[in-house]
Amino acid sequence: MAVKQVLAAEAKLGEGVLWDAERKVVWFVDIKRHRLWHLDPATGSNSFAEAPGQIGWAIPAEGGLLLCGLKDGLHTFDPEAGAFTRLMAVPGEPAGNRLNDACTDPWGRVWFGSMDDSEQGATGRFHVFDRGTIRPAGPAGIGITNGPAVDAAGTRVYFTDTGGQKIHVAELTRDGVGEARLYVDTAEHFPQAYPDGPVVDAEGHVWSAFYFGGCVARFSPEGKLVAKIDIPARDVTKMGFGGPDLATAFVTTATKNMEPADMAKFPQAGGLFAFDAPVKGFAQARARLS
């Protein structure tokens, strides 16, 4: 399958790629360089805004804003003004933690995870932001969280424990979330790689990026590996569906753990990549702020 670089972002830690159907642009972040990128795939027009700290994700929200997860909590971003406004802290988060990845469910709730910024302690956990309130939801005591990812119907939510090489799943309803159970032990398929950002496609299969794995992989609802697509970068961080018909897969990558010899082998690392997805994604709900 043809994979091409669509933006040479030179990201230190690209993440959080997401399609904005209203603006017809792709949003993604470079966490370590504090950048919030946007790309118009139709024209190639792109630019980035400087965030006031490490930014893990940005999700289209009500009122033309984006809801963003930064090291010090939730912020809104106004694309017209280019301005960030701090909204609230995340209760109970240690000072050394930061926010890392997120998604919405069909009701506009935002599911997100935290992690130890030094990647040493198991202080990460998952939360849900529901119209102005934040509460813990999902596994805790994780070194590096990724996801969550929610299916189109809002019946399942997937939580990634990157260091543990495991993806967990829990049943989801409008009223709450069930207990998480093992969905797939990715070490069985990719022993030297680590599952990174997940996303669910229109058929209910989960796609996971693989850090140190140079690929994205697709798993069935039962957790069976059914596809693998190589990406021309070693450290692959997140996949999202975009384009007018949600049939293009966009993929972020990273360079922060690469030496000069690694960069020589993967000169496009840090870029944003795209390929024609074999299965479409689905439209994600806008984040509800209140």
N, C-alpha and C positions, 0 to 999 in steps of 0.2 A: 504494500500500500504506500502510495507516494506521500511522504511527509516533507513539508517545506517550512523554512523559517519565514515568518511574516513580519517580524520586527526584531532587529538586532538591539535588544534592550540592554545587553551586557549586565543583566541582573546579578546581584550577589546572592539574593535569595528570592527569586520570583515565586509568587503564590497567588491563590485566591482568584483565578481567572473565572469571569462570569459575564454573561451576555446581558446587555441592557436593551430590551426590545423597543422601548420608547425612543431612545436616542440612536439605536442601531449601531452601537459601539461595544467593544470588548473592554471591560475593566480588569486590571490585575495590579498587583503590588510588588514592589521590591522591598521586603521587610527591612533588611539591614541598611539600605540606602534611603529609607524613609520616603519612598516614592509611590505615588498613586498614578498609574499609567492608564491612558485610554487609547484605543486604536479603532479607527473606522476602516473595516476590512474592504469596503467598496472603493475607497479613495486612497487608502494608505496613510491618511492624515493621522497624526499621533502627537501626544505631548504628555508630560507628567507634571503633577502638582507635588510640592514639597510638604509632606506631613510633619506635624510637630512631634514626631517620635516614631518608633518602630510600628509600622502599620501591617496588621496581619490579613485584613480583608476589608472589602467595601461592597455593600449590597444596595441596589436601588431601593429607595424607600418612598414613603408618601411625600407629597408636596414638592416633587422634583429633586429631593435631596438623596444623598447616599448615607447609609448607616455604616460606620467604620469601627473596627476593633483595633485599638492602639494599646501600647504597653500600659498606659494609665487608665484604661477603661474605654467606654463607648463615646464616640464623637459623631457628629453629623458633618457632612461636606456638601457645600453648595457649589455645584460645577459652574454656575454662572458667575458667581463672585470669586471662586477659587479659594473659599475660606472654610477652615475647620472650626467647629464649635464643640467644646467638651460637653457631653450630655450627662454622664454619670460614671462613677467607679463601679467595679465589679466587687460585690461584698465578699469578704473572706479571702481575697487573693493575696498571697505573700508579695512583698515588695519586689522580689527577684523574678516574679513571673511576668509573662507577657501573653497576649492573645494571639492565636495562630491560624485558625481556619473556621469557616462558618457556612451556613446555608439557611434558607427559609423553608417552612413547611406550607401546606396549602392555606393555612389560616394566617399567614404573615408573621408567625413567630420566628425568631432567629435563634438557631441552635449554634453554639460555638464552644470552642475549647481553649484552655489555657495550658501553659507549660513553663518549666523553669528555663529562663533565658540562657543560662549557662549550660543547659542540657545535662546537668549532673544529678539533680534531685527528682524524685517521683512526686512532685507537687502539683502536677497538672490534673485538671478535671474538666467536666463538661457542664455547661449552663444553658438555660433558655431565657431569652429576652422576650417578654410577652407584654406589649403595649405599655412600656414604661417601668416594668418590674423585672428583676432578674432573680432566678432561683436555680440551685443546683439541679441537674437532670442528667443521669447517666453515670458511667463509671468514674471513679476517682483514683488517686494514687498512681497516676501515669506520668512517665517522664516526658514524652512528646506526644501530645494529642494531635489528631488530624480528623477532618470532617467536622461535625457530623455530615451525613448525607441522608436525605429523606426521599422516599419514592413518590411517584406522581399522585398516588391516591392518599398519601399521608398515613399509611398503615404500618410502615417500617422505618426505623431510623438506624443508621449504621455509624459506629464509633470506631475509629482507628487508633490502636496503640502501636505507634511506629517502632519504638525501641523493642517492644515485645513481639514484633512481627505478626500481629494478630488484628483481625477486624471482628468486631462484635456487632450483634444486631439485637434490637428490642422492638416489641410491638408498640405501635403508637396510635393514639386516638386524640380527638380534640380535647379530651379531659385529662390526659396524662400519658405517661410512658411506662412500659413494663420493665421487668428486670432484664438486663443485657446478658446474652449468652454468646458463645463462640460461633462465629459465622464461617471464618476461614483462618487457618494457620498458614500464612503466606510463606513461611520458611520451608514448607514442604515442596513448594514450587520454585522459590527464589531464595535459596539459603543465604546468599551473600548480599541480598538487597532488602530494603525496608519499605513497607507500604506507606505511602504519603497520601496526598489529598484524594478522596474518593468522590465519585458522582454517580447517580443512578440514571439509566437511560429509560426510554419510553416503554421498553419491554420488561422493566423491573430488574435488569442485570446491573451489577455494580462494576464500575471501572475504577481502578486504582492506579495512581502513578507509583513508580518505584525509584526511590533514592538509592544511589549506587547500582541501579538496575538497568538504566538506559531504556526504559520501556514504560508503556501503560498496558494493563491487562484487564480482561473482562471476566467476571465471575457470574455464574447463573444464580438465580434466587436460592438455590440449594447449596451454593458455595463451591461449585465445580468450576475449575479454570476452563474457559471455552475459547479464549483468543488472547493473543499477545502481539503488540505492535511496537516495533523498535523506534526510538526517537534518537536523533543525532546529538545527544547530550548524555553525559553519564548520570547526572543527578536530576531526575524528573520529579516534579513536585505536585502538580495539580492538572486535572483535565476538566474542561467544561464544554458544553454544547452551545453553539451560537450560529449566527447567520439568520436570514429571514425565515428559513424553514427548519432551523435548529438541526441541520444536517452536517455542520462543520464542527470538528473537534479541535479545540484550542488547548495548547499544552504549555505550561510554564516550566522553567528549568532554573538551576542554580549553579553558582561557581564557587561558593564560599569555602568549600573543602577541597578545591582542586589546586594542584601544583602546576608549574609551567609545563611539565611533561604531559599532564592530563589535558591542559588547554591545547597543546599541540595535537593531541589525538582527537579532541572534540572542540574545534575552533568556534563552533556556533553555540557552545554552551552559554547559558544565560539569556538566550533568545526566547521569543514566543514562537511556537510552532503551530502548524495546522495540518489537518488531513480530512478527507471526505469520510465521515463516520459511516460504518456499515449499518448502524441503527441510529435513528434520531433521538435527540433529547426531548425534554418537555419544558414548557414555560414555567419559570419559578415565580412564585408570588412575591410582590413587593413587601418589604419590611413594614409592619405597622408600628408607628411610633407612639400612638396613643389610642 
